[in-house]
Amino acid sequence: DPETTMVLYPGKDSKTPQELIATGSVPKDVIVIDSTWMKAPGVIQHTPLGKLRSICLKETYTSFWRHRPEKVGGIPISEGCSSVEAVYFLCRELHAGVHPKGDQCHCYDDLLWYFNFFHKTVVENHQRRAQQYGQEDKM
């Protein structure tokens, strides 16, 4: 339903969670584009998702291992994050806007536990293989 569904994408007309909370138009459903940074603009422009209103995050900084270009679609990637991190930040921002404890509530923090676990596993496996084969660690 285009009235209650938004796409998480940093477009020029995107609204932040705070703006949506202030106007009482918080989405019921949010679609998250899970693709590479280079493909995301094409996904939003060439699919029915482009007809939906968009929601964006204020500022996010990834803590994980991605190598990215400097900008995609005019958006500085230093401000970007992975899809799972974006879901976490969005849930946290929407919740903080309506919860009595605001951003002091940490009920969504465990969303990134599995992501962190698998990141750690990938790094450890990479380092172990690099040591085993005498290669330089590039991670």
C-alpha positions in Angstrom: 0.0 0.0 0.0 1.7 3.2 -1.1 0.0 5.2 1.6 1.6 3.2 4.4 4.7 1.7 2.8 8.0 3.5 2.2 11.4 2.5 0.8 14.6 3.0 2.7 16.7 5.1 0.3 18.5 8.4 0.6 16.8 10.2 -2.2 16.4 14.0 -2.6 12.8 13.9 -1.4 13.4 11.4 1.4 12.2 12.2 4.9 14.0 11.3 8.1 12.3 9.2 10.8 12.2 12.4 12.9 10.3 14.3 10.2 7.8 11.5 9.8 7.2 11.2 13.5 6.6 15.0 13.7 4.0 14.9 11.0 2.4 11.7 12.2 3.1 9.8 9.0 5.3 7.0 10.2 5.2 4.1 7.7 3.6 0.8 8.6 6.0 -1.1 6.3 9.5 -0.2 5.0 11.2 -1.9 2.0 14.9 -2.2 2.2 16.9 -2.5 -1.0 19.6 -5.1 -0.4 22.0 -4.6 -3.3 25.4 -3.2 -3.9 25.8 0.6 -3.6 26.4 0.8 -7.4 23.1 -1.0 -8.2 20.8 0.7 -5.7 20.1 3.8 -7.8 19.1 1.6 -10.7 16.8 -0.5 -8.5 15.0 2.5 -7.2 14.7 4.2 -10.6 13.7 1.2 -12.7 11.2 -0.6 -10.5 7.9 0.1 -8.9 9.8 1.0 -5.8 10.6 4.4 -7.4 6.9 5.3 -7.0 7.0 4.9 -3.2 7.8 7.7 -0.8 11.3 7.2 0.7 12.7 7.4 4.2 16.4 8.0 4.9 18.6 8.0 7.9 20.2 11.1 9.3 23.8 10.0 9.7 25.2 6.5 9.7 28.7 5.2 9.6 29.5 1.6 8.9 31.6 -0.3 11.3 32.4 -3.2 9.0 34.5 -4.4 6.2 33.2 -2.9 2.9 35.3 -1.3 0.3 33.2 1.3 -1.5 33.4 4.1 -4.0 33.5 7.7 -2.7 30.0 8.5 -3.9 27.0 6.7 -5.4 24.1 8.8 -6.8 25.6 11.9 -5.3 25.5 10.5 -1.8 28.8 10.3 0.1 29.4 6.7 0.9 31.3 7.6 4.1 27.9 8.2 5.5 26.6 4.9 4.3 26.1 1.5 5.9 25.2 -2.1 5.0 21.5 -3.1 4.6 21.4 -4.8 8.0 23.0 -1.8 9.7 20.4 0.4 8.0 17.6 -1.7 9.4 19.1 -1.4 12.8 19.5 2.4 12.6 16.0 2.9 11.2 14.3 0.8 13.9 16.3 2.6 16.5 15.5 6.1 15.2 11.8 5.3 14.8 11.6 3.8 18.2 13.6 6.6 19.9 11.2 9.1 18.5 8.2 7.6 20.4 9.8 5.8 23.4 9.9 7.7 26.7 13.6 6.9 27.1 14.4 8.2 23.6 17.7 7.2 22.2 18.7 5.8 25.6 16.6 2.7 24.9 18.7 -0.1 23.5 16.1 -2.7 22.7 17.2 -3.1 19.1 20.9 -3.5 19.8 20.8 -7.3 19.5 19.7 -7.0 15.8 23.4 -6.7 14.9 24.6 -9.6 17.0 24.5 -12.1 14.1 26.0 -9.6 11.7 28.9 -9.0 14.1 29.3 -12.7 14.7 29.6 -13.5 11.0 31.9 -10.5 10.4 34.2 -11.7 13.1 34.1 -15.3 11.6 35.0 -14.0 8.1 37.9 -11.9 9.4 39.3 -14.8 11.5 39.0 -17.3 8.6 40.6 -14.8 6.3 43.5 -14.2 8.7 43.9 -18.0 9.3 44.1 -18.7 5.6 46.5 -15.8 5.0 48.8 -17.2 7.7 48.4 -20.8 6.4 49.4 -19.8 2.8 51.8 -17.1 3.8 49.8 -14.3 2.2 49.5 -10.7 3.3 46.4 -10.0 5.3 44.4 -7.4 3.3 41.3 -7.2 5.6 
